[in-house]
Amino acid sequence: MQRLLPIAVLLIGVVIAFVVMTNRSQPEPQSPKQKLPLVEVIEAKPQTLRLSVTSQGVAMPRAEIDLVTEVAGKIIHVHSAFAAGGSFQRGDVLVAVDPRDYQFAMIEAHSRLAEAKRLLAQEEAQGEQALSEWQVLGQGEPTDLALRKPQLAEMRAKVAAAKADRAKAKLQRIRCILRAPFDGRIRVKHVDRGQYIVPGEKVARLYSTDSIEVRLPVSMEQLAYVDMPLIAKKNGTTHTAPSVTLTASIGGSMARWVGHIIRTEGTLEPTTGQLSLVARIPKLLSEQDNLHPLLPGTFVQANIEGKELQQVFVLPSTAVNTRNNQGLVVDDSDRIMIRSLDVMKVESDRVVVRGGLQNGDQVVISGIDIPVEGMQVQVTSIPQ
């Protein structure tokens, strides 16, 4: 019995352990809880927006011409500011040529005109005498030669020619003085006092200072945002000119001038397919800052006022896939919907959309790299 007792106790323990192990309840397997992606959304709100178009160009004078002499002679006078950079006013005498030869020509032309008038008066008297004699002695119809009509016509033609010679001499005398056709400055001078010049010789190159113009090339896509007709109306209809702001860095500071777009050049550049808008800055505005007047040759950046657009949506650039013009919207059950958007303009930090969204749509701006239609998400709203 002493030998069998330990064996019996061991067997009883094994049986009890087996029963416990076989009767233990098994835990039911649980699927791991799925974590939903967190997305940031903003509320789509239609608004009225005025777009702008950027461009760049070089400031140029409204007019630039070569002043050319029409007479020959020695220069006896030049303007006090007749040098490169010198300024003048409209009507100022820039150059004067010795007028004495043309004054003599005027005197001679006046003398020839007086002689022609005297001969005409004599011929008219002789014609009247011939008509009177024919009426007394002649028979039948008198010929024109008998009445001295050809001689009278010749004398009248000589009087007209003498008047033309006198007018020409007077015109040549006037042309001895070269006046400024506009307010401006001298870019280059070609002659000086004491020099002999001939007709057709360049005296100086002038440019106007009454206004400054800038050619601003824009693409046809950008042109759609500018309220400017491609071709001016022939019926005289006026059109509101878009404003333009020009800026340039001068001496470490930013200078600014404001003007208007006055016209388009009407033709596309064959190499770029762009159309140039012409901006004009009046003199008073081009010199509104005495420290930074807008000088010809200044390279400027331009911001052109665009059209006013209504019922458009402005979204962050991260909200739109510009490769396929699609965006993501979260519905009422927090599920993703992929929307095709009518993108109007893409800028560096925003996208202007005019279709594909409705007021109040929750537009996803971040949080999903690979979107799937209908996927569940967590939403956090970003205030605008």
C-alpha positions as CSV (number, residue, x, y, z in Angstrom):
1,M,0.0,0.0,0.0
2,Q,2.8,2.3,0.7
3,R,4.2,1.8,-2.8
4,L,0.8,2.2,-4.5
5,L,-0.3,5.4,-2.7
6,P,2.1,7.8,-4.4
7,I,1.3,6.3,-7.8
8,A,-2.4,6.7,-7.1
9,V,-2.0,10.3,-6.1
10,L,-0.1,11.0,-9.3
11,L,-2.7,9.4,-11.5
12,I,-5.5,11.4,-9.7
13,G,-3.6,14.7,-10.4
14,V,-3.1,13.8,-14.1
15,V,-6.8,13.1,-14.5
16,I,-7.8,16.3,-12.8
17,A,-5.4,18.3,-15.0
18,F,-6.7,16.7,-18.1
19,V,-10.3,17.4,-17.1
20,V,-9.4,21.1,-16.5
21,M,-7.6,21.5,-19.7
22,T,-10.4,19.9,-21.8
23,N,-13.1,22.0,-20.2
24,R,-11.4,25.4,-20.5
25,S,-13.3,27.9,-22.7
26,Q,-11.4,29.3,-25.8
27,P,-11.5,33.1,-26.3
28,E,-13.0,34.2,-29.6
29,P,-10.6,35.7,-32.1
30,Q,-11.0,39.5,-32.5
31,S,-10.1,41.4,-35.7
32,P,-7.7,44.4,-35.1
33,K,-9.5,47.7,-35.1
34,Q,-8.8,49.7,-38.4
35,K,-7.4,53.2,-38.0
36,L,-9.1,55.7,-40.4
37,P,-7.0,58.3,-42.3
38,L,-7.2,61.8,-41.0
39,V,-7.9,64.5,-43.6
40,E,-8.0,68.3,-43.5
41,V,-10.9,69.9,-45.3
42,I,-12.1,73.4,-46.0
43,E,-15.6,74.6,-46.9
44,A,-16.1,75.6,-50.5
45,K,-17.6,79.1,-50.7
46,P,-18.3,80.9,-54.0
47,Q,-16.9,84.5,-54.1
48,T,-16.3,87.4,-56.4
49,L,-12.7,87.7,-57.5
50,R,-10.7,90.1,-59.7
51,L,-7.8,88.3,-61.4
52,S,-4.6,89.9,-62.4
53,V,-2.1,89.2,-65.1
54,T,1.6,89.6,-64.7
55,S,4.1,90.5,-67.4
56,Q,7.3,92.4,-67.9
57,G,8.8,94.8,-70.4
58,V,11.0,97.8,-71.0
59,A,9.9,101.4,-70.7
60,M,10.1,103.4,-73.9
61,P,9.1,106.9,-74.9
62,R,5.8,107.4,-76.7
63,A,7.6,108.9,-79.7
64,E,11.2,108.9,-80.8
65,I,12.3,110.6,-84.1
66,D,15.3,111.8,-86.0
67,L,15.2,115.6,-86.5
68,V,16.3,116.1,-90.1
69,T,17.1,119.4,-91.9
70,E,15.3,120.3,-95.2
71,V,17.7,123.1,-96.2
72,A,21.4,123.6,-96.7
73,G,23.4,126.1,-94.8
74,K,25.6,126.9,-91.9
75,I,24.3,126.4,-88.3
76,I,24.3,129.8,-86.5
77,H,22.3,128.8,-83.4
78,V,21.6,125.8,-81.2
79,H,19.4,125.4,-78.1
80,S,21.1,125.9,-74.8
81,A,20.4,122.3,-73.9
82,F,21.4,120.9,-77.3
83,A,23.3,117.9,-75.9
84,A,22.6,114.3,-75.1
85,G,20.1,114.3,-72.3
86,G,19.1,117.9,-72.7
87,S,15.4,118.7,-72.3
88,F,13.3,121.1,-74.3
89,Q,9.7,122.2,-74.6
90,R,7.4,122.0,-77.6
91,G,8.1,124.9,-80.0
92,D,11.6,125.6,-78.7
93,V,14.2,126.5,-81.4
94,L,16.7,123.6,-81.4
95,V,18.8,124.6,-84.4
96,A,18.8,127.6,-86.7
97,V,20.5,127.7,-90.2
98,D,21.8,130.9,-91.7
99,P,18.7,132.3,-93.5
100,R,20.3,135.0,-95.6
101,D,20.3,133.0,-98.9
102,Y,16.7,132.2,-98.5
103,Q,15.8,135.8,-97.6
104,F,17.4,136.9,-100.9
105,A,15.5,134.2,-102.7
106,M,12.3,135.6,-101.2
107,I,13.1,139.1,-102.4
108,E,13.8,137.8,-105.9
109,A,10.6,135.8,-105.9
110,H,8.7,138.9,-104.9
111,S,10.3,140.8,-107.7
112,R,9.4,138.2,-110.3
113,L,5.8,138.2,-109.0
114,A,5.5,141.9,-109.3
115,E,6.9,141.8,-112.9
116,A,4.4,139.0,-113.8
117,K,1.5,141.0,-112.4
118,R,2.6,144.0,-114.5
119,L,2.8,141.9,-117.7
120,L,-0.6,140.4,-116.9
121,A,-2.1,143.8,-116.5
122,Q,-0.6,144.9,-119.9
123,E,-1.9,141.8,-121.6
124,E,-5.4,142.3,-120.2
125,A,-5.4,145.9,-121.5
126,Q,-4.2,144.7,-124.9
127,G,-6.9,142.0,-125.0
128,E,-9.6,144.6,-124.3
129,Q,-8.2,146.8,-127.0
130,A,-8.1,143.9,-129.5
131,L,-11.7,143.1,-128.8
132,S,-12.7,146.8,-129.3
133,E,-10.9,147.0,-132.6
134,W,-12.5,143.8,-133.9
135,Q,-15.9,145.1,-133.0
136,V,-15.2,148.2,-135.1
137,L,-13.2,146.8,-138.1
138,G,-13.6,143.0,-138.0
139,Q,-16.1,140.7,-139.7
140,G,-17.5,137.4,-138.5
141,E,-16.4,135.7,-135.3
142,P,-12.9,136.7,-134.0
143,T,-10.3,134.0,-133.3
144,D,-8.8,133.5,-129.8
145,L,-5.4,134.6,-131.1
146,A,-7.0,137.8,-132.5
147,L,-8.4,138.6,-129.1
148,R,-5.0,137.6,-127.5
149,K,-6.6,135.0,-125.2
150,P,-3.5,132.6,-125.4
151,Q,-1.2,135.4,-124.4
152,L,-3.5,136.3,-121.5
153,A,-3.6,132.7,-120.3
154,E,0.2,132.6,-120.4
155,M,0.6,135.8,-118.3
156,R,-1.9,134.4,-115.7
157,A,0.1,131.2,-115.5
158,K,3.3,133.2,-115.0
159,V,1.7,135.1,-112.2
160,A,0.7,131.8,-110.6
161,A,4.2,130.4,-111.0
162,A,5.7,133.5,-109.5
163,K,3.4,133.2,-106.5
164,A,4.4,129.6,-106.1
165,D,8.1,130.6,-106.2
166,R,7.5,133.2,-103.5
167,A,5.7,130.7,-101.3
168,K,8.5,128.2,-101.8
169,A,11.1,130.8,-100.9
170,K,9.1,131.7,-97.8
171,L,8.8,128.0,-96.8
172,Q,12.5,127.5,-97.2
173,R,13.1,130.5,-95.0
174,I,10.9,129.1,-92.4
175,R,12.7,125.7,-92.6
176,C,15.9,127.4,-91.6
177,I,14.6,127.2,-88.0
178,L,14.1,123.7,-86.6
179,R,11.6,123.7,-83.7
180,A,10.8,120.9,-81.2
181,P,7.7,119.0,-82.2
182,F,6.9,117.9,-78.6
183,D,8.2,118.2,-75.1
184,G,11.2,115.9,-74.8
185,R,14.8,115.3,-74.5
186,I,17.8,114.7,-76.8
187,R,19.1,111.2,-77.1
188,V,21.9,111.9,-79.6
189,K,23.1,115.1,-81.3
190,H,24.8,114.9,-84.7
191,V,25.7,118.5,-85.4
192,D,26.8,121.6,-83.7
193,R,27.1,125.3,-84.2
194,G,29.2,126.4,-87.1
195,Q,28.7,123.2,-89.0
196,Y,27.5,123.2,-92.6
197,I,24.5,120.9,-93.2
198,V,22.7,119.7,-96.3
199,P,19.1,118.7,-96.9
200,G,18.3,115.3,-95.4
201,E,21.1,115.4,-92.9
202,K,20.3,114.2,-89.3
203,V,20.5,116.9,-86.7
204,A,19.6,115.0,-83.6
205,R,17.6,112.1,-82.3
206,L,14.7,113.2,-80.0
207,Y,12.3,111.4,-77.7
208,S,9.1,112.7,-76.1
209,T,8.6,112.9,-72.3
210,D,4.9,113.6,-72.2
211,S,4.3,109.9,-71.5
212,I,6.1,106.5,-71.2
213,E,4.9,103.4,-72.9
214,V,5.7,99.7,-72.1
215,R,5.0,96.7,-74.4
216,L,3.7,93.9,-72.2
217,P,3.5,90.4,-73.9
218,V,0.8,88.1,-72.6
219,S,-0.3,84.7,-73.7
220,M,-3.7,84.1,-75.2
221,E,-4.8,82.3,-72.0
222,Q,-3.8,85.3,-69.9
223,L,-5.6,87.6,-72.4
224,A,-8.9,85.9,-71.5
225,Y,-8.6,87.5,-68.0
226,V,-8.0,91.1,-69.3
227,D,-11.1,93.2,-70.1
228,M,-9.6,94.6,-73.3
229,P,-10.8,94.1,-76.9
230,L,-8.3,92.6,-79.3
231,I,-9.2,95.2,-82.0
232,A,-10.3,98.8,-81.4
233,K,-13.9,99.5,-82.4
234,K,-14.4,101.6,-85.6
235,N,-17.6,103.2,-84.4
236,G,-15.8,105.2,-81.7
237,T,-17.1,103.2,-78.8
238,T,-15.1,103.9,-75.8
239,H,-13.8,101.1,-73.5
240,T,-12.7,101.2,-69.9
241,A,-8.9,100.8,-69.9
242,P,-7.6,98.3,-67.4
243,S,-5.2,99.8,-64.9
244,V,-1.6,98.5,-64.7
245,T,1.0,98.8,-61.9
246,L,4.6,98.9,-62.8
247,T,7.4,98.2,-60.4
248,A,11.2,98.2,-60.6
249,S,14.1,97.9,-58.2
250,I,16.1,101.1,-58.2
251,G,19.0,101.7,-55.9
252,G,17.9,99.0,-53.5
253,S,14.3,100.3,-53.2
254,M,11.1,99.4,-55.0
255,A,9.7,102.1,-57.2
256,R,6.1,102.0,-58.3
257,W,4.1,103.7,-61.1
258,V,0.4,103.4,-62.1
259,G,-1.0,103.7,-65.6
260,H,-3.5,102.1,-68.0
261,I,-3.5,99.7,-70.9
262,I,-4.3,101.8,-74.0
263,R,-4.3,99.3,-76.8
264,T,-3.1,96.0,-78.1
265,E,-0.7,95.6,-81.0
266,G,-3.2,93.5,-82.9
267,T,-0.8,90.8,-84.1
268,L,0.7,87.7,-82.4
269,E,4.5,87.3,-82.1
270,P,5.3,84.5,-84.6
271,T,7.9,82.8,-82.3
272,T,6.0,82.9,-79.0
273,G,2.4,83.2,-80.0
274,Q,1.9,86.1,-77.5
275,L,0.1,89.4,-77.9
276,S,1.6,92.6,-76.7
277,L,-0.5,95.0,-74.6
278,V,0.7,98.6,-74.5
279,A,0.6,100.4,-71.2
280,R,1.0,104.2,-71.0
281,I,2.2,106.1,-68.0
282,P,1.5,109.9,-68.2
283,K,4.3,112.3,-67.5
284,L,2.8,113.5,-64.2
285,L,2.6,109.9,-63.0
286,S,5.9,108.8,-64.4
287,E,7.6,111.5,-62.4
288,Q,5.3,111.2,-59.4
289,D,8.3,110.2,-57.3
290,N,11.1,112.7,-57.9
291,L,13.6,110.2,-56.6
292,H,12.5,107.5,-59.0
293,P,11.2,108.9,-62.3
294,L,10.3,106.2,-64.9
295,L,13.1,106.6,-67.4
296,P,13.2,105.1,-70.9
297,G,15.1,101.8,-70.9
298,T,13.9,100.8,-67.4
299,F,13.0,97.1,-67.1
300,V,9.8,96.8,-65.2
301,Q,7.4,94.2,-63.8
302,A,3.8,94.7,-64.6
303,N,0.6,93.7,-62.8
304,I,-2.4,94.2,-65.0
305,E,-5.9,94.5,-63.6
306,G,-8.1,91.6,-64.8
307,K,-11.8,90.9,-65.2
308,E,-14.1,90.6,-62.2
309,L,-15.3,87.0,-61.9
310,Q,-18.4,85.9,-59.9
311,Q,-19.3,82.6,-58.3
312,V,-15.8,81.2,-58.4
313,F,-14.0,79.1,-55.8
314,V,-10.5,79.8,-54.6
315,L,-8.7,76.7,-53.3
316,P,-5.2,76.0,-51.9
317,S,-2.9,74.5,-54.5
318,T,-2.8,71.3,-52.5
319,A,-6.6,70.8,-53.0
320,V,-6.4,70.2,-56.8
321,N,-4.5,67.7,-58.8
322,T,-3.7,70.0,-61.8
323,R,-2.5,67.1,-63.9
324,N,-6.1,65.8,-64.3
325,N,-8.0,68.8,-62.8
326,Q,-9.5,66.7,-60.0
327,G,-10.3,67.3,-56.3
328,L,-11.5,65.3,-53.3
329,V,-14.7,66.1,-51.5
330,V,-16.0,64.4,-48.2
331,D,-19.7,63.6,-48.2
332,D,-22.0,63.6,-45.2
333,S,-20.9,60.0,-44.2
334,D,-17.3,61.0,-44.2
335,R,-16.5,59.1,-47.4
336,I,-14.2,60.4,-50.2
337,M,-15.7,61.5,-53.5
338,I,-13.5,62.3,-56.5
339,R,-14.7,65.4,-58.4
340,S,-13.7,66.7,-61.8
341,L,-13.1,70.4,-61.6
342,D,-13.4,73.3,-64.1
343,V,-10.0,74.9,-63.3
344,M,-9.8,78.5,-64.6
345,K,-6.4,79.6,-63.4
346,V,-3.5,78.0,-61.5
347,E,-1.2,80.2,-59.5
348,S,1.7,79.4,-57.2
349,D,-0.3,79.3,-54.0
350,R,-3.9,78.9,-55.1
351,V,-6.2,77.5,-57.8
352,V,-9.3,79.3,-59.2
353,V,-12.2,76.9,-59.9
354,R,-15.4,77.9,-61.7
355,G,-17.2,74.6,-61.9
356,G,-17.4,71.1,-60.2
357,L,-18.1,72.4,-56.7
358,Q,-21.1,73.5,-54.8
359,N,-21.5,75.9,-51.9
360,G,-20.7,74.1,-48.6
361,D,-18.7,71.2,-50.1
362,Q,-16.0,69.9,-47.8
363,V,-12.9,69.9,-50.0
364,V,-9.9,67.9,-48.9
365,I,-6.6,69.8,-48.8
366,S,-4.3,67.3,-47.3
367,G,-4.1,63.8,-45.7
368,I,-4.5,61.4,-48.6
369,D,-1.8,60.3,-50.9
370,I,-3.7,57.7,-52.9
371,P,-7.4,58.4,-52.8
372,V,-10.0,55.8,-53.4
373,E,-13.6,56.5,-54.2
374,G,-15.8,55.8,-51.2
375,M,-13.0,55.3,-48.7
376,Q,-13.9,56.2,-45.0
377,V,-11.9,59.0,-43.4
378,Q,-11.7,61.1,-40.3
379,V,-12.3,64.8,-40.9
380,T,-10.8,67.9,-39.3
381,S,-11.9,71.3,-40.6
382,I,-9.5,74.1,-41.3
383,P,-10.8,77.6,-40.8
384,Q,-10.3,79.9,-43.8
